[in-house]
Amino acid sequence: MDSFEPLLAEVAEKSENSESRKNFWARTYSYFVSIKTKLLISFLALTILPLVYMSYVLMKNSTRGLFSVIMRNSMANARKASIDADRFLDGIVDMARVIRGDQSLAQGDIEGFRARLGELDQRYTTIEGIYTVENGKLSFGTMDLTGNETLPLDFKAIERGLTARDYLLVTIPGHDGFRGAGAALAFRAGKDKTLQTVIIHISLLALRNILNENVSGKTERIYLLDQVFTPLTWFPEGDPSRDMERVRDILGDKKYGVYSLDSDNLGKASIITFLPVVGHGWKILLMQRQQEVYSLVLSFRENLNLILILTIVSAIMISLLFSRGIAVPIVRVSDAANQFAAGKLDARIDTHGRDEVGQLARNFNFMAESLRAKISELNEAYSELQERAATIEETNRRLDRRVFEVGTLYDVSQRMGQVGIDTDRLLDIILEKAMTAAGATRGSLMLLNDDDSLELNRVMKWDDPSGSPRAVESFECNIQIKPGEGLAGRVIRTGEAVVLDDPSSDPDFKPYENQSIDPPRQLVCLPLSLKKNTFGVINLVNKADGTAFTDEDISLLKTLAGQAAMALENAKLFKLAITDGLTGLFMVRHFNVRMEEELKRSRRYDSQFSLLFMDIDHFKNFNDTYGHQRGDVILVHVAELIRQTIRQDLDIPGRYGGEEFIVLLPETDSQGALVVAERLRQTVEKFEFPGEDEVLHVTISIGISMYPTDAADRMELVRMADTALYFSKENGRNKATIYSDNMGVVSEK
């Protein structure tokens, strides 16, 4: 719109000046700056100047263009003559090959062969006669030769030429300077296969007819030349020597193509076309004077000058007649366009013209109406697009949520599957993943104890630096909640989740947490249930973003809680199946399975491991003195000391039976096992076991065997370790001994 404002201002200013100034110079100025005058000048400039320039170019190039046309026509005529001559000679050569393949030759019937030649001579008008040559002399001919008994040819030279070619075109000298042409072929005839030559004398009249058919202009002359550029025949009749003299340079250089001779003087210039008869060695020479067509150039120039004058006069008259009719509608279109550009979308042009300007005005009106309708459609489409964008955004959000939920549940299942029977780690994973899934800042986990009371088991808080929940080590763990008491008790009793946006407003809410912590704004209590038996509660407090827990959060948490309950129950059952009920160590059966797995792994990767086999010294006397219940306490504490001494999740401890224990140490040789055994022995020796009136002390003896140095079989390794244990007991007890071959095998395991 800004680009039109200067123009509109100028037009308005000029209009005001035209109305106020009535003098001659003002009217003259207004006339010259009017759109009518501009259209007139522009129309004349666009029509007359190009016409003048085109006339100059056409006059300058007419001679060159017509000359090019003449050369192309000459080339076309010469090419056609060459092709016709080629076809004619191919027919003659084919006839010669038919003669050479005649059956009478193969049978040695020379007379029959000559009769065949006579028949061919009579049948074809394109040949003058057929001759055979034997041993350099004419042996037969279908027509008599005037004045001579032989053809004026070098038969020996022809025979030499035929040794390298299938056929040979020859020029036959004639009487009175006239020449003839023939095709020569070699063959062997008779029983003795004598080499003979057949010569077909070609009719020059037939060749002249071919040339005649390809002459179109009055001054055209065409020649058929042999291999040495000697004219064989030509059309029209006349002396060829003058033309041959003019073109001797072209013939001497043997350049095929179209050439101009004496082109500086159009009245005498000629066009020379020189082409080969492909495959036969003859040539076509076509000559034509340019003077024959130069009259067309003069006529073209006269007509062009007349057309130019008439066009200029017509352009001036048309410009005067139509400039006024064009100017007014254009001004109207310009005014309407300026209004439309200024934002007045209802601007229209009132016109009834049927010319291009009227069509432009109608198109402008149609465009304005269409644009207004399109703007309305765009507004509707934009609204619809916004709705669809919102739908897509919501769909993507739901999809992202589903992916997050599936990923969370998969990660939880993977982590739960990795911890095995370690219930403490399993509880940590359950609470950590629940907080992460819901985006909670605090969380706790409560389990039913033997008194059917909820007991606080785990507490975690969100740690911003690490971006994950962290366990709270110091928390009040003596909280006991009965079923039905408080929100957690309600969840235990009903087995239903509780979701509150304002927990303090619920009458069952009891703030058990530290008062220094911000009070909960949102709270979710989820039951840990299995087969309608609720045995725990997960409590999540306050979302990190300050929003309420959504239905999607609750759905994911319920699924996670169900998965956690199943994992806890499975871990409990699995632990009961593989561990000793008193010590919590692996039972012998499961220990043997794990040892077989370690044997396979060690064989596959060529690694090693060691066994620690131990028992409590004088344990029978201890039981007799303090009783079996106190003995069970000793077993439980020794098992715990074993767990604390060995590597978690790597070493495998087990209760072998009674007071006997066994530990498998993967990737450990006997010296490394001795270090572990000594550390364990000293720990047990120093530990103060609880008694009724005083602390008690016990010691252990340990035997060590190593795979594969001592044995490669499970039972053999156990026997070796038991033998080393026996050696420790025999040498004073309370010591660890590595098995050696001089000990023998005294174990009865």
C-alpha positions in Angstrom: 0.0 0.0 0.0 2.9 2.4 0.7 4.2 2.1 -2.8 0.9 3.4 -4.2 0.7 6.5 -2.0 3.3 8.6 -3.8 1.7 7.8 -7.1 -1.8 8.7 -5.8 -0.5 12.0 -4.4 1.1 12.8 -7.7 -2.1 12.1 -9.6 -4.2 14.1 -7.2 -1.7 17.0 -7.5 -1.7 17.0 -11.2 -5.6 16.8 -11.3 -5.8 19.9 -9.1 -3.3 21.8 -11.3 -5.3 20.9 -14.4 -8.5 22.4 -13.0 -6.9 25.6 -11.6 -4.6 26.4 -14.5 -6.5 27.3 -17.7 -3.6 28.6 -19.8 -2.1 26.9 -22.8 1.1 25.7 -21.2 -0.8 24.1 -18.3 -3.1 22.3 -20.6 -0.2 21.2 -22.8 1.7 19.8 -19.8 -1.4 18.0 -18.5 -1.9 16.5 -21.9 1.7 15.2 -22.1 1.6 13.7 -18.6 -1.9 12.1 -19.1 -2.2 8.4 -19.3 -3.7 8.8 -22.8 -0.6 10.4 -24.2 1.6 7.9 -22.4 -0.4 5.0 -23.8 -0.1 6.6 -27.3 3.6 7.0 -27.1 4.1 3.6 -25.5 2.0 1.9 -28.2 3.8 3.6 -31.0 7.2 2.8 -29.4 6.2 -0.8 -28.9 5.0 -1.2 -32.5 7.0 1.1 -34.8 10.5 0.7 -33.3 10.4 -3.1 -33.3 9.0 -3.1 -36.9 11.8 -0.8 -38.1 14.4 -2.9 -36.4 12.8 -6.1 -37.7 12.8 -4.7 -41.3 16.4 -3.8 -41.0 17.4 -7.3 -39.7 15.2 -9.0 -42.3 16.7 -7.0 -45.2 20.2 -7.6 -43.9 19.7 -11.3 -43.5 17.3 -12.1 -46.4 20.2 -12.8 -48.8 21.9 -15.0 -46.2 18.7 -16.8 -45.3 17.7 -17.5 -48.9 21.2 -18.6 -49.7 21.0 -21.1 -46.8 17.7 -22.4 -48.1 19.2 -22.8 -51.6 22.1 -24.8 -50.2 19.8 -27.1 -48.2 17.6 -27.7 -51.3 20.7 -28.4 -53.3 22.0 -30.8 -50.7 18.6 -32.6 -50.6 18.6 -33.1 -54.4 22.1 -34.4 -54.4 21.5 -36.7 -51.5 18.4 -38.2 -53.3 20.4 -38.6 -56.5 23.2 -40.4 -54.5 20.6 -42.7 -52.9 19.0 -43.5 -56.2 22.3 -44.3 -57.8 23.3 -46.5 -54.9 20.1 -48.5 -55.2 20.6 -48.8 -59.0 24.2 -50.1 -58.5 23.1 -52.5 -55.7 20.7 -54.0 -58.2 23.5 -54.4 -60.8 25.8 -56.0 -58.2 23.0 -58.3 -57.0 22.5 -59.4 -60.7 26.2 -60.1 -61.0 26.1 -62.3 -57.8 23.1 -64.2 -59.2 25.1 -64.8 -62.4 28.1 -66.0 -60.4 25.9 -68.4 -58.4 24.2 -69.9 -61.5 23.9 -73.8 -61.3 25.2 -74.3 -64.8 28.6 -73.0 -63.6 28.8 -75.7 -60.9 27.9 -78.4 -63.5 30.4 -77.1 -66.0 27.7 -76.3 -68.6 29.4 -73.2 -70.2 26.9 -73.1 -73.1 24.0 -73.1 -70.7 25.6 -70.4 -68.7 26.1 -68.2 -71.8 22.4 -68.8 -72.8 21.5 -67.6 -69.3 23.5 -64.5 -69.8 21.7 -63.8 -73.0 18.3 -64.1 -71.3 19.3 -61.6 -68.6 20.6 -59.2 -71.2 17.2 -59.3 -73.0 15.2 -59.0 -69.8 16.8 -56.0 -68.2 16.9 -52.6 -70.0 19.3 -51.2 -67.4 22.3 -53.1 -69.0 23.8 -52.8 -72.4 25.4 -56.3 -72.4 27.1 -59.0 -70.4 30.7 -60.3 -71.1 32.9 -63.0 -69.8 36.7 -62.8 -69.7 39.1 -65.7 -69.4 42.9 -65.5 -69.1 42.8 -61.8 -69.8 40.8 -62.1 -73.0 37.2 -61.6 -73.9 35.6 -65.1 -74.2 31.9 -64.3 -74.6 29.6 -61.3 -75.0 25.8 -60.9 -75.4 26.3 -58.1 -78.0 28.8 -57.4 -80.6 31.4 -54.7 -80.1 31.7 -52.2 -82.9 35.1 -52.2 -84.5 36.8 -54.3 -81.9 36.8 -57.9 -80.8 37.5 -57.1 -77.2 36.5 -54.4 -74.7 39.0 -51.5 -74.3 39.8 -52.6 -70.7 42.8 -53.8 -68.8 41.4 -57.2 -67.8 44.6 -58.2 -65.9 44.2 -55.1 -63.7 40.5 -55.9 -63.2 41.4 -59.5 -62.1 44.0 -58.1 -59.7 41.4 -55.7 -58.2 38.9 -58.5 -57.7 41.3 -60.5 -55.5 40.6 -58.0 -52.7 37.0 -57.1 -53.4 33.8 -58.9 -54.1 33.0 -56.7 -57.1 34.6 -53.8 -59.0 33.0 -50.9 -60.8 34.9 -50.0 -64.0 34.8 -47.2 -66.5 34.5 -48.4 -70.1 36.1 -46.0 -72.7 33.8 -45.4 -75.6 33.9 -43.9 -79.1 34.0 -40.2 -79.8 34.8 -39.4 -76.1 31.7 -41.1 -74.7 32.2 -43.4 -71.8 30.4 -46.4 -70.3 30.3 -48.1 -67.0 30.3 -51.7 -65.9 30.4 -54.0 -62.8 33.0 -56.8 -62.8 32.8 -60.1 -60.7 35.2 -63.0 -60.6 34.1 -66.7 -60.6 35.5 -70.2 -61.4 33.8 -72.2 -64.1 34.1 -75.6 -65.7 35.4 -78.8 -64.4 38.9 -77.4 -64.1 37.5 -74.4 -62.1 39.2 -71.9 -64.5 39.2 -68.3 -63.1 36.8 -66.2 -65.2 35.4 -62.6 -64.9 31.9 -61.5 -65.8 31.4 -57.8 -66.7 27.9 -56.2 -66.9 27.9 -53.2 -69.2 25.6 -50.7 -67.5 23.2 -48.6 -69.6 24.2 -44.9 -69.3 20.6 -44.0 -70.4 19.3 -45.5 -67.2 21.9 -43.6 -65.1 21.0 -40.4 -66.9 17.3 -40.9 -66.1 18.2 -41.1 -62.4 20.0 -37.8 -62.7 17.1 -36.2 -64.6 14.7 -37.1 -61.8 16.7 -35.1 -59.3 17.0 -31.8 -61.2 14.4 -29.2 -60.1 15.8 -25.8 -61.1 16.2 -24.3 -64.5 20.0 -23.8 -64.1 20.7 -27.0 -62.3 23.3 -29.4 -63.8 24.1 -32.8 -62.3 27.1 -35.2 -63.0 27.8 -38.8 -62.1 31.6 -39.2 -61.6 33.7 -42.4 -61.4 36.4 -43.2 -58.9 38.9 -40.8 -60.6 36.4 -38.0 -60.9 35.8 -38.6 -64.6 32.2 -37.7 -65.7 30.3 -40.9 -66.7 27.0 -39.2 -67.6 25.3 -35.9 -66.9 22.1 -34.0 -67.3 21.2 -31.8 -69.1 23.4 -32.5 -72.2 26.3 -30.3 -72.8 30.1 -30.0 -72.5 31.2 -30.8 -68.9 34.7 -29.6 -69.3 34.0 -26.0 -68.2 32.2 -27.1 -65.0 34.9 -29.7 -64.2 37.5 -26.9 -64.5 35.6 -24.7 -62.0 35.3 -27.4 -59.4 38.7 -29.0 -59.8 39.9 -27.7 -56.4 36.9 -29.3 -54.6 37.4 -32.6 -56.5 41.1 -32.5 -55.9 40.7 -32.2 -52.1 37.9 -34.8 -52.2 35.7 -32.8 -49.7 32.1 -33.8 -49.6 29.5 -31.1 -48.8 27.9 -27.9 -50.2 30.1 -25.0 -51.5 29.6 -21.6 -53.0 31.6 -20.4 -56.0 32.0 -16.7 -56.8 29.6 -15.7 -54.0 30.7 -12.0 -54.1 28.8 -11.6 -57.3 25.3 -13.0 -56.9 24.6 -12.7 -60.6 27.3 -15.3 -61.4 27.6 -17.2 -58.1 26.9 -21.0 -58.2 26.2 -23.6 -55.6 28.3 -26.8 -55.7 27.0 -30.0 -53.9 29.5 -32.9 -53.9 28.4 -36.2 -52.3 29.5 -39.9 -52.6 27.5 -42.8 -53.9 28.0 -44.7 -50.6 29.8 -48.1 -50.9 30.5 -47.9 -54.7 33.2 -45.2 -55.1 31.3 -43.0 -57.5 30.3 -39.4 -56.8 27.4 -37.0 -57.4 28.2 -33.4 -58.4 25.2 -30.9 -58.5 25.6 -27.3 -59.7 23.1 -24.5 -59.7 23.3 -20.7 -60.3 22.1 -18.5 -57.5 20.9 -15.9 -60.0 17.8 -18.2 -60.6 16.5 -17.5 -57.0 18.0 -14.0 -56.4 14.9 -12.4 -57.9 13.0 -13.6 -54.8 15.2 -11.5 -52.6 14.3 -8.3 -54.5 10.6 -9.1 -54.5 10.8 -9.8 -50.7 12.4 -6.4 -50.0 9.8 -4.5 -51.9 7.0 -6.3 -50.2 8.6 -5.8 -46.8 8.9 -2.0 -47.3 5.3 -1.7 -48.3 4.1 -3.8 -45.3 6.3 -1.6 -43.0 4.7 1.7 -44.2 1.2 0.3 -44.0 1.9 -1.0 -40.4 3.2 2.4 -39.2 0.2 4.3 -40.6 -2.2 1.8 -39.1 -0.4 1.9 -35.7 -0.7 5.7 -35.5 -4.4 5.6 -36.4 -5.2 2.8 -33.9 -3.2 4.5 -31.2 -5.2 7.7 -31.6 -8.6 5.9 -31.7 -8.1 3.6 -28.7 -5.8 5.4 -26.3 -8.7 7.5 -25.0 -10.9 4.5 -24.6 -8.1 2.6 -22.7 -7.0 5.4 -20.4 -10.3 6.0 -18.5 -11.0 2.4 -17.5 -7.3 2.0 -16.5 -7.7 5.0 -14.2 -10.8 3.4 -12.6 -9.0 0.2 -12.1 -6.1 2.0 -10.5 -8.4 3.9 -8.1 -10.2 0.7 -7.1 -6.8 -1.1 -6.6 -5.6 1.7 -4.4 -8.7 1.5 -2.2 -8.4 -2.3 -2.0 -4.8 -2.0 -1.0 -5.8 0.5 1.7 -7.9 -2.2 3.3 -11.3 -1.3 1.8 -12.3 -4.8 0.7 -15.7 -3.7 -0.6 -14.1 -1.5 -3.4 -15.6 -2.4 -6.8 -15.2 -1.2 -10.4 -18.4 -0.1 -12.3 -17.6 -1.0 -15.9 -19.4 -2.5 -18.9 -16.5 -2.7 -21.3 -15.9 -6.0 -23.2 -12.2 -5.4 -24.0 -9.2 -6.5 -21.9 -9.5 -3.6 -19.5 -13.2 -4.4 -19.0 -12.2 -8.0 -18.4 -9.5 -6.8 -16.0 -12.1 -4.8 -14.1 -14.5 -7.8 -13.9 -11.6 -10.0 -12.8 -10.8 -7.4 -10.1 -14.4 -7.5 -8.9 -14.4 -11.2 -8.9 -11.0 -11.3 -7.1 -12.2 -9.0 -4.4 -15.4 -11.0 -3.9 -13.5 -14.2 -3.9 -10.9 -12.8 -1.5 -13.5 -11.8 0.9 -15.1 -15.2 0.8 -11.6 -16.8 1.1 -10.9 -14.8 4.2 -14.1 -16.1 5.7 -13.1 -19.6 4.7 -9.6 -19.1 6.1 -11.0 -18.0 9.4 -13.2 -21.1 9.6 -10.3 -23.3 8.5 -8.1 -21.7 11.0 -10.6 -22.4 13.8 -10.9 -26.0 12.5 -7.1 -26.3 12.3 -6.8 -25.1 15.9 -9.3 -27.8 17.0 -7.4 -30.5 15.1 -4.1 -29.2 16.5 -5.6 -29.5 19.9 -6.8 -33.0 19.2 -3.4 -34.0 17.8 -1.7 -32.5 20.8 -4.0 -34.3 23.2 -3.4 -37.6 21.2 0.3 -37.1 21.4 0.1 -36.4 25.1 -1.8 -39.6 25.6 0.6 -41.5 23.5 3.5 -40.1 25.4 1.8 -41.0 28.6 1.2 -44.6 27.4 4.8 -44.9 26.4 5.9 -43.6 29.8 3.6 -46.0 31.6 4.7 -49.0 29.5 8.3 -48.0 30.0 7.9 -47.6 33.7 6.1 -50.9 34.2 8.8 -52.6 32.0 11.6 -51.0 34.0 9.9 -52.0 37.3 9.5 -55.6 36.2 13.1 -55.8 35.0 14.4 -54.3 38.3 12.2 -56.6 40.4 13.3 -59.6 38.4 17.0 -58.8 39.1 16.8 -58.5 42.9 15.6 -62.1 43.4 14.7 -62.8 47.1 16.2 -59.6 48.5 13.0 -58.2 50.0 14.7 -55.0 51.2 15.9 -54.0 47.8 12.6 -55.0 46.3 10.8 -52.6 48.7 13.2 -49.8 47.8 12.5 -50.3 44.1 8.7 -50.3 44.6 8.7 -47.0 46.5 11.3 -45.4 44.2 9.4 -46.3 41.0 6.0 -45.2 42.5 7.4 -41.8 43.4 9.0 -41.4 40.0 5.9 -42.5 38.1 3.6 -40.0 40.0 6.1 -37.2 40.3 5.7 -37.2 44.1 8.1 -35.3 46.4 7.8 -37.7 49.4 6.7 -41.3 49.8 6.5 -44.0 52.4 5.7 -47.7 52.5 4.0 -49.5 55.4 3.6 -53.3 55.9 1.5 -55.4 58.2 3.6 -57.0 61.0 2.9 -60.1 62.9 0.5 -58.2 65.2 -1.7 -57.2 62.2 -0.6 -53.6 62.6 0.8 -51.3 59.9 4.4 -50.6 60.5 6.4 -47.8 58.7 9.0 -49.7 56.7 10.4 -47.2 54.1 10.6 -43.4 53.7 11.9 -41.5 50.7 12.2 -37.9 49.5 12.8 -36.5 46.1 16.4 -35.3 45.6 16.7 -32.5 43.0 20.5 -32.7 42.4 20.3 -36.4 41.5 16.8 -36.2 39.9 15.6 -39.3 41.7 14.2 -40.4 45.1 16.6 -40.9 48.0 16.0 -43.0 51.1 15.5 -41.3 54.5 17.6 -43.2 56.9 16.4 -41.6 60.2 12.6 -41.8 60.5 10.2 -42.7 63.3 9.8 -46.5 62.8 7.7 -47.3 65.8 4.5 -46.0 64.3 1.8 -48.7 64.6 -1.5 -48.3 62.9 -4.4 -50.7 63.3 -6.7 -51.6 60.4 -9.4 -48.8 60.1 -7.3 -46.2 61.9 -6.4 -43.2 59.9 -6.2 -43.1 56.1 -3.7 -46.0 55.8 -5.8 -48.1 58.2 -8.8 -47.3 56.0 -6.9 -48.6 52.9 -5.9 -51.8 54.8 -9.5 -52.4 55.9 -11.2 -51.6 52.6 -8.5 -52.5 50.1 -9.4 -49.4 48.1 -7.0 -46.5 47.2 -7.5 -43.1 48.8 -6.9 -39.9 46.7 -7.1 -36.5 48.5 -6.3 -33.0 47.2 -6.7 -31.6 50.7 -5.8 -34.3 53.2 -6.2 -32.1 56.3 -9.9 -31.8 55.6 -10.4 -35.5 55.9 -11.4 -36.6 59.4 -9.2 -39.8 59.2 -6.1 -37.8 58.3 -3.4 -38.0 61.0 -0.1 -36.1 60.5 2.4 -38.8 61.5 5.3 -37.2 59.7 7.7 -34.7 61.2 6.1 -31.4 61.8 9.0 -29.5 60.3 8.1 -30.9 56.9 5.5 -29.0 54.8 2.0 -30.4 55.4 0.7 -32.6 52.5 -1.2 -30.7 49.9 -2.1 -33.9 47.9 -2.0 -37.5 49.2 -2.4 -40.9 47.6 -2.7 -44.1 49.6 -2.4 -47.3 47.5 -3.1 -50.8 48.8 -0.6 -53.7 48.3 -3.2 -56.5 47.7 -3.1 -60.0 46.4 -6.2 -62.1 46.1 -8.2 -59.6 48.2 -5.6 -59.8 50.9 -4.1 -56.3 51.7 -0.8 -56.5 53.4 0.7 -53.0 52.9 0.2 -49.4 51.8 2.1 -47.0 49.6 1.8 -43.3 50.6 2.7 -40.6 48.1 2.7 -36.9 49.0 2.7 -33.7 46.9 3.4 -33.7 43.2 6.5 -31.8 42.3 4.7 -29.5 39.9 2.1 -28.5 42.5 -0.8 -30.1 40.5 -3.2 -32.7 41.7 -2.8 -36.4 41.0 -4.6 -37.2 37.8 -6.7 -40.3 36.9 -3.8 -41.4 34.6 -1.4 -41.2 37.6 -3.8 -43.2 39.8 -4.3 -45.8 37.1 -0.6 -46.3 36.6 0.0 -46.4 40.4 -2.7 -49.0 40.9 -1.1 -51.2 38.1 2.3 -50.7 39.7 1.0 -51.5 43.2 -0.6 -54.7 41.8 2.7 -55.7 40.1 4.6 -54.9 43.3 2.3 -57.0 45.5 2.7 -59.9 43.1 6.5 -59.5 43.1 6.6 -59.4 46.9 4.5 -62.5 47.2 6.6 -64.3 44.6 9.8 -63.3 46.4 8.4 -64.5 49.7 7.4 -67.9 48.2 10.7 -68.3 46.4 12.7 -67.4 49.5 10.7 -70.0 51.5 11.5 -72.6 48.8 15.3 -72.0 48.6 16.4 -70.7 52.0 16.8 -72.2 55.4 14.0 -71.1 57.7 16.3 -70.5 60.6 19.4 -68.8 59.1 18.0 -67.4 55.9 20.9 -68.9 54.0 20.5 -71.1 50.9 19.4 -74.7 51.5 21.8 -77.4 50.3 19.5 -78.3 47.3 19.5 -74.7 45.9 23.2 -74.3 46.8 24.0 -77.3 44.7 22.1 -75.9 41.7 24.0 -72.6 42.0 27.3 -74.4 42.3 26.5 -76.5 39.1 25.8 -73.2 37.3 29.1 -71.7 38.5 30.9 -74.9 37.3 29.4 -74.5 33.8 30.3 -70.8 33.7 33.9 -71.4 34.9 34.4 -74.2 32.3 33.1 -72.0 29.5 35.2 -68.9 30.4 38.2 -70.8 31.8 37.8 -69.1 35.2 38.2 -70.3 38.8 36.3 -70.3 42.1 36.8 -71.5 45.7 34.7 -73.2 48.4 34.7 -72.4 52.1 33.4 -75.3 54.2 33.0 -74.5 57.9 31.3 -75.6 61.1 31.1 -74.2 64.7 33.7 -75.7 67.0 32.3 -77.9 69.9 28.8 -77.0 68.9 27.3 -80.2 70.3 28.8 -79.4 73.7 27.4 -75.9 73.4 23.9 -77.2 72.8 24.3 -79.6 75.7 25.4 -76.7 78.0 23.1 -73.9 76.9 20.3 -75.7 75.2 19.2 -76.0 71.6 17.3 -72.6 71.6 20.5 -70.8 72.5 22.3 -72.9 69.9 19.7 -71.7 67.3 20.5 -68.1 68.3 24.2 -68.8 67.7 23.4 -70.3 64.2 21.4 -67.2 63.3 24.1 -64.8 64.3 26.9 -66.8 62.6 24.8 -66.8 59.4 24.4 -63.0 59.6 28.1 -62.6 60.2 28.7 -64.7 57.1 26.4 -62.5 55.0 28.2 -59.3 56.3 31.6 -60.7 55.5 31.1 -62.0 51.9 30.3 -60.0 48.8 26.6 -59.2 48.4 25.0 -60.5 45.2 28.2 -62.3 44.1 29.3 -64.9 46.8 26.8 -67.7 47.5 26.3 -68.7 51.2 24.4 -71.8 52.3 23.7 -73.9 55.3 24.9 -77.4 54.6 23.4 -79.0 57.7 23.4 -78.7 61.5 26.2 -76.3 62.4 27.9 -76.7 59.0 28.0 -73.8 56.5 29.4 -73.5 53.0 30.2 -70.4 50.8 31.1 -70.3 47.1 33.4 -67.5 46.1 33.3 -66.9 42.3 36.5 -65.6 40.5 38.5 -66.2 43.6 41.6 -68.4 44.0 42.6 -70.3 47.2 44.8 -67.5 48.6 41.9 -65.0 48.1 39.6 -67.4 49.7 42.0 -67.8 52.7 41.8 -64.0 53.2 38.0 -64.1 53.3 38.1 -67.2 55.6 40.5 -65.5 58.1 38.4 -62.3 58.1 35.2 -64.4 58.8 37.0 -66.6 61.4 38.3 -63.5 63.3 34.9 -61.8 63.1 33.1 -64.8 64.7 35.8 -65.2 67.3 35.4 -61.6 68.5 31.7 -61.4 68.2 29.7 -61.3 71.6 26.8 -63.7 71.2 23.8 -62.9 73.6 23.4 -65.2 76.6 21.0 -65.3 79.5 23.4 -64.0 82.1 26.6 -63.2 80.1 27.9 -62.8 76.6 29.0 -66.0 74.8 31.9 -66.7 72.4 32.3 -69.4 69.8 34.9 -70.2 67.1 34.7 -71.8 63.7 37.0 -74.0 61.7 37.2 -73.6 57.8 38.4 -75.8 55.0 39.2 -74.4 51.5 39.2 -76.1 48.1 39.6 -74.5 44.6 38.3 -75.2 41.1 39.9 -76.5 38.9 43.2 -76.9 40.9 41.8 -79.4 43.5 38.9 -80.9 41.6 36.5 -80.4 38.6 33.5 -82.1 40.1 31.0 -80.6 42.5 31.0 -83.4 45.1 34.8 -83.8 44.8 35.3 -80.1 45.6 33.0 -80.4 48.6 35.0 -83.5 49.8 38.3 -81.6 49.4 36.9 -78.6 51.4 35.5 -81.0 54.1 38.9 -82.7 54.2 40.7 -79.4 54.7 38.1 -78.6 57.5 38.9 -81.9 59.1 42.6 -81.0 59.0 41.8 -77.6 60.7 40.0 -79.4 63.5 42.7 -82.0 63.9 45.3 -79.2 64.3 43.6 -77.2 67.1 40.4 -75.8 65.6 39.6 -72.1 65.1 41.7 -71.9 61.9 41.3 -71.9 58.1 43.2 -74.5 56.0 43.7 -74.7 52.2 43.4 -78.3 50.8 46.6 -80.0 49.6 47.2 -83.4 48.0 49.1 -84.7 51.1 45.9 -84.5 53.1 44.3 -87.3 51.1 40.5 -87.5 51.2 39.0 -88.3 54.6 35.6 -86.6 54.0 32.5 -88.8 53.9 30.4 -86.2 52.2 
